[in-house]
Amino acid sequence: MRHGVKGRKLSRTSAHRKNTMQSLAMALIKEHRITTTLAKAKELRGFVEPLITRAKEDTHHNRRQVFSSLQNKEAVTTLFTEVGPKCKDRPGGYTRVIKAGFRKGDGAEIAVVELVDYNDIKPEGSSSASSGKKKTRRAGKSNTPTSSEPVETKEEKKEEAKAEEVEQTDDSSGEVESVEEADSENNSEEEKK
């Protein structure tokens, strides 16, 4: 039984597992977002976050400690010049693991690991929560209209229809009156001649 045994073996020897974590950490520091299996992503979190914590304070001792884990000068430089200062105010939780489905070949569960401060795009699940709208648990219609145009009631529509009919009848009677006036004017002019 594995009582209290921390970490995942990832089907590797200890040296292979160490090199895998170094490679994934260097890729994450360089690219700020990588895709890997879910098990490796969760292990990577525990490997890279202490390194980022050390990178927040740029001292000679911290650089040596981080180099002993990464064994790559470029990655250490990037970590201390870019990533560390950007994470200065964050008290932990520098990485985010997002599940991304299953790999087509072997069905392994895939995840995206990203540095939180470098990716302004929020994950799909959290974007709706921070949109500012109040979420309710009950389904149904809201009392406020969804469109910007005011909603007309049936009574208002009937009143408008009646008003239009009255205007149309007024227009038609006005036309008849104007025709009669024109005829009377023509008749009066003919009589004068």
C-alpha positions in Angstrom: 0.0 0.0 0.0 1.1 3.6 -0.8 0.2 5.2 2.5 1.4 8.8 2.5 3.5 8.4 -0.7 3.4 11.7 -2.5 3.7 12.3 -6.3 3.0 10.3 -9.4 5.4 7.9 -11.0 4.2 8.6 -14.5 5.5 5.2 -15.6 9.1 6.5 -15.5 12.2 5.9 -13.5 13.2 8.7 -11.1 15.8 10.2 -13.5 13.4 10.1 -16.4 10.6 11.7 -14.3 13.0 14.5 -13.2 14.0 15.2 -16.8 10.4 15.2 -17.9 9.5 17.8 -15.2 12.5 19.9 -16.2 11.5 19.9 -19.8 7.9 20.7 -19.1 8.9 23.5 -16.7 11.2 25.1 -19.3 8.5 24.9 -22.0 6.0 26.5 -19.6 8.4 29.3 -18.7 9.3 30.0 -22.3 5.8 29.7 -23.9 3.6 30.6 -20.9 1.0 27.9 -22.0 1.5 24.2 -22.8 -0.6 21.2 -23.5 0.1 17.9 -21.9 -1.6 15.0 -20.1 -3.6 15.7 -17.0 -1.3 13.7 -14.7 1.8 15.5 -16.0 0.1 18.8 -15.7 -0.8 18.3 -12.1 2.7 17.1 -11.3 4.2 20.1 -13.1 2.2 22.5 -10.9 4.0 21.1 -7.8 7.4 21.4 -9.6 7.2 24.8 -11.1 5.4 26.9 -8.5 8.1 26.7 -5.9 10.5 27.9 -8.6 8.3 30.9 -9.4 8.1 31.7 -5.7 11.9 31.8 -5.5 12.0 33.9 -8.7 10.0 36.7 -7.0 13.1 37.7 -5.1 16.1 38.0 -7.4 19.1 37.0 -5.3 22.2 35.0 -6.1 21.2 32.2 -3.8 17.7 31.9 -5.3 19.1 31.8 -8.9 21.5 28.9 -7.9 18.6 27.0 -6.3 16.4 27.4 -9.3 19.3 26.5 -11.7 19.8 23.2 -9.7 16.2 22.3 -10.5 16.0 23.5 -14.2 19.7 23.1 -15.4 19.1 25.7 -18.1 20.5 29.2 -18.0 18.0 30.8 -20.4 15.0 29.4 -18.5 16.5 30.8 -15.2 17.1 34.2 -16.8 13.5 34.3 -18.2 12.1 33.2 -14.9 13.9 35.9 -12.9 13.5 38.8 -15.4 10.0 38.2 -16.7 7.9 35.7 -14.8 9.1 36.5 -11.2 8.4 40.3 -11.3 5.0 39.8 -13.0 3.9 37.4 -10.2 5.3 39.7 -7.4 1.9 40.5 -5.9 0.4 37.0 -6.2 0.7 34.9 -3.0 0.7 31.6 -4.8 -1.3 29.8 -7.5 0.8 30.9 -10.4 -0.4 28.2 -12.8 -3.8 27.1 -14.0 -4.7 23.6 -15.2 -7.7 23.4 -17.6 -9.0 20.0 -18.8 -9.1 19.9 -22.6 -10.7 16.5 -23.5 -9.1 13.3 -24.5 -6.3 12.5 -26.9 -7.5 10.7 -30.0 -4.7 8.1 -30.2 -4.8 6.5 -26.8 -7.6 8.3 -25.0 -5.4 10.0 -22.5 -6.9 13.0 -20.7 -5.3 16.2 -22.0 -4.9 19.4 -20.0 -3.6 22.9 -20.7 -1.2 24.4 -18.2 -0.8 28.1 -18.3 0.7 30.9 -16.2 -2.1 32.9 -14.7 -0.6 36.4 -15.0 0.3 35.9 -18.7 -3.1 34.9 -20.0 -5.8 37.5 -19.9 -8.3 35.2 -21.5 -10.3 33.6 -18.7 -11.3 30.0 -18.9 -14.7 29.2 -20.4 -16.3 28.3 -17.0 -15.2 31.4 -15.1 -16.0 34.0 -17.8 -19.7 33.7 -17.3 -19.3 34.1 -13.5 -17.4 37.4 -13.9 -19.6 38.9 -16.6 -21.4 41.1 -14.0 -24.9 39.6 -14.4 -26.6 38.1 -11.4 -27.2 34.4 -11.8 -30.3 32.9 -10.4 -31.1 29.3 -9.8 -34.6 29.5 -11.1 -35.5 29.3 -14.7 -38.1 31.4 -16.4 -38.9 34.7 -17.9 -37.6 37.9 -16.5 -39.9 40.9 -15.9 -37.7 43.3 -17.8 -38.0 43.4 -21.6 -35.0 42.0 -23.4 -35.1 44.3 -26.4 -34.4 48.1 -26.3 -37.8 48.9 -27.8 -40.7 49.3 -25.4 -43.2 46.5 -25.3 -46.7 47.4 -26.4 -49.8 45.9 -24.8 -52.8 44.7 -26.7 -54.8 47.7 -25.6 -52.2 50.1 -26.9 -52.1 48.3 -30.3 -55.9 48.5 -30.6 -55.9 52.2 -29.8 -53.2 52.8 -32.4 -55.1 50.9 -35.0 -58.3 52.9 -34.3 -56.3 56.2 -34.6 -54.9 55.1 -38.0 -58.4 54.3 -39.2 -59.7 57.7 -38.2 -56.7 59.4 -39.9 -57.4 57.4 -43.1 -61.1 58.3 -43.1 -60.2 62.0 -42.5 -57.8 61.9 -45.4 -60.3 60.3 -47.8 -63.1 62.8 -46.8 -60.6 65.7 -47.2 -59.9 64.5 -50.7 -63.6 64.4 -51.5 -64.0 67.9 -50.2 -61.1 69.2 -52.2 -62.4 67.6 -55.4 -65.8 69.2 -54.8 -64.2 72.6 -54.2 -62.2 72.3 -57.3 -65.3 71.4 -59.3 -67.2 74.3 -57.9 -64.3 76.7 -58.7 -64.2 75.4 -62.3 -68.0 75.9 -62.6 -67.8 79.4 -61.3 -65.0 80.3 -63.7 -67.0 78.9 -66.6 -70.1 80.9 -65.6 -68.0 84.1 -65.5 -66.9 83.5 -69.0 
